[in-house]
Amino acid sequence: MPFAAITYRVKPGHEDEIAEIFAGFQRVNRPDYQDGQGEQAGRLLGTAVFIKDDVMVRVIHYEGEFAAIAGHMAAQRGVHLIEEKLAPYLAEQRDTSTAEGFGAYFRDATMRCISQLSVDTHRVGG
């Protein structure tokens, strides 16, 4: 099951304030998500957020079509509340108030995956 990582450039020295914002964050209202035609596209399995100095990374564990996740997340009210609270701490402002703006940022901030290993890819006896 794949993972993806989304980067955020934040103002250094605000790790505690940002941690407080995420302390009350709840999962999206449903883990299953659809593609642009309304067909089942995948399932969000979990997320984690990490921060160090001026870099914050959101790791997304999912199954299915990654490209459809942005649309699903953009439709979640909780995601927009987090975005509003994060705005003062971002090093670079961006417009995520619309589905298009959220999708553009999501695509631009996705880190290139260079390795994913799991128990499923582990060779036994090798």
C-alpha positions as CSV (number, residue, x, y, z in Angstrom):
1,M,0.0,0.0,0.0
2,P,1.6,3.3,-1.1
3,F,2.5,6.4,0.7
4,A,2.8,10.0,-0.5
5,A,4.3,13.0,1.1
6,I,3.2,16.7,0.8
7,T,5.5,19.5,1.8
8,Y,4.8,22.8,3.5
9,R,7.3,25.5,4.0
10,V,6.6,27.1,7.3
11,K,8.1,29.9,9.3
12,P,10.8,28.5,11.7
13,G,10.2,28.8,15.4
14,H,6.5,28.0,15.3
15,E,6.6,24.2,15.7
16,D,4.6,24.3,18.9
17,E,1.9,26.5,17.5
18,I,1.6,24.3,14.4
19,A,1.5,21.1,16.6
20,E,-1.4,22.7,18.5
21,I,-3.3,23.2,15.3
22,F,-3.0,19.6,14.4
23,A,-3.7,18.3,17.9
24,G,-7.4,18.7,17.4
25,F,-7.5,17.6,13.8
26,Q,-9.9,14.7,13.0
27,R,-9.8,12.4,10.1
28,V,-11.8,13.2,7.0
29,N,-15.5,12.3,7.3
30,R,-15.1,9.2,5.1
31,P,-12.0,7.3,4.1
32,D,-13.2,6.2,0.7
33,Y,-12.8,8.6,-2.2
34,Q,-14.1,8.9,-5.8
35,D,-12.6,10.0,-9.0
36,G,-13.9,12.9,-11.2
37,Q,-16.7,10.6,-12.6
38,G,-17.9,9.6,-9.1
39,E,-16.5,6.1,-9.3
40,Q,-14.7,4.6,-6.3
41,A,-11.0,5.6,-6.7
42,G,-9.4,4.5,-3.4
43,R,-9.3,4.7,0.3
44,L,-7.3,6.8,2.8
45,L,-5.7,4.5,5.3
46,G,-3.9,7.1,7.5
47,T,-1.9,10.3,7.7
48,A,0.9,11.6,9.8
49,V,2.4,15.1,10.0
50,F,6.1,15.8,10.8
51,I,7.8,19.2,11.3
52,K,11.4,20.3,11.6
53,D,12.5,23.9,11.5
54,D,11.0,25.3,8.3
55,V,9.7,22.1,6.8
56,M,6.5,20.3,7.5
57,V,5.6,17.1,5.8
58,R,2.2,15.3,5.7
59,V,2.5,11.6,4.9
60,I,-0.5,10.0,3.4
61,H,-1.0,6.2,3.4
62,Y,-3.6,5.2,0.8
63,E,-4.7,2.6,-1.6
64,G,-6.0,3.4,-5.1
65,E,-5.6,6.4,-7.3
66,F,-3.5,9.1,-5.8
67,A,-4.6,11.8,-8.2
68,A,-8.1,11.6,-6.8
69,I,-7.1,12.3,-3.2
70,A,-6.8,16.1,-3.8
71,G,-10.4,16.4,-4.8
72,H,-11.6,14.4,-1.8
73,M,-9.5,16.5,0.6
74,A,-10.6,19.8,-1.0
75,A,-14.2,18.8,-0.2
76,Q,-13.6,18.3,3.5
77,R,-14.5,21.3,5.8
78,G,-11.9,20.2,8.4
79,V,-9.1,20.4,5.9
80,H,-10.1,24.0,5.1
81,L,-10.2,24.9,8.8
82,I,-6.6,23.6,9.2
83,E,-5.5,25.5,6.1
84,E,-7.0,28.8,7.6
85,K,-5.2,28.2,10.9
86,L,-1.9,27.4,9.2
87,A,-1.9,30.5,7.0
88,P,-0.1,32.8,9.4
89,Y,2.7,30.2,9.8
90,L,3.3,29.5,6.1
91,A,6.5,30.9,4.6
92,E,4.7,31.1,1.2
93,Q,1.0,31.9,1.0
94,R,-1.2,29.9,-1.4
95,D,-4.8,29.9,-2.3
96,T,-6.4,26.6,-1.2
97,S,-9.9,28.1,-0.8
98,T,-11.2,26.5,-4.1
99,A,-11.0,22.9,-5.2
100,E,-8.8,24.1,-8.1
101,G,-6.4,26.0,-5.9
102,F,-6.2,23.2,-3.4
103,G,-5.5,20.7,-6.2
104,A,-2.8,22.8,-7.7
105,Y,-1.0,23.2,-4.4
106,F,-1.4,19.5,-3.6
107,R,0.2,18.5,-7.0
108,D,3.0,21.1,-6.7
109,A,3.8,20.1,-3.1
110,T,3.9,16.3,-3.6
111,M,7.4,15.0,-3.0
112,R,9.0,12.7,-5.5
113,C,9.0,9.1,-4.1
114,I,12.3,7.4,-4.5
115,S,11.7,4.3,-2.4
116,Q,8.8,2.5,-0.7
117,L,9.5,-0.8,1.0
118,S,7.1,-2.9,3.0
119,V,6.6,-6.4,4.2
120,D,4.9,-7.1,0.9
121,T,8.1,-6.3,-1.0
122,H,10.5,-8.0,1.4
123,R,12.1,-11.1,-0.1
124,V,12.3,-14.0,2.3
125,G,15.5,-15.9,2.4
126,G,17.3,-13.5,0.1
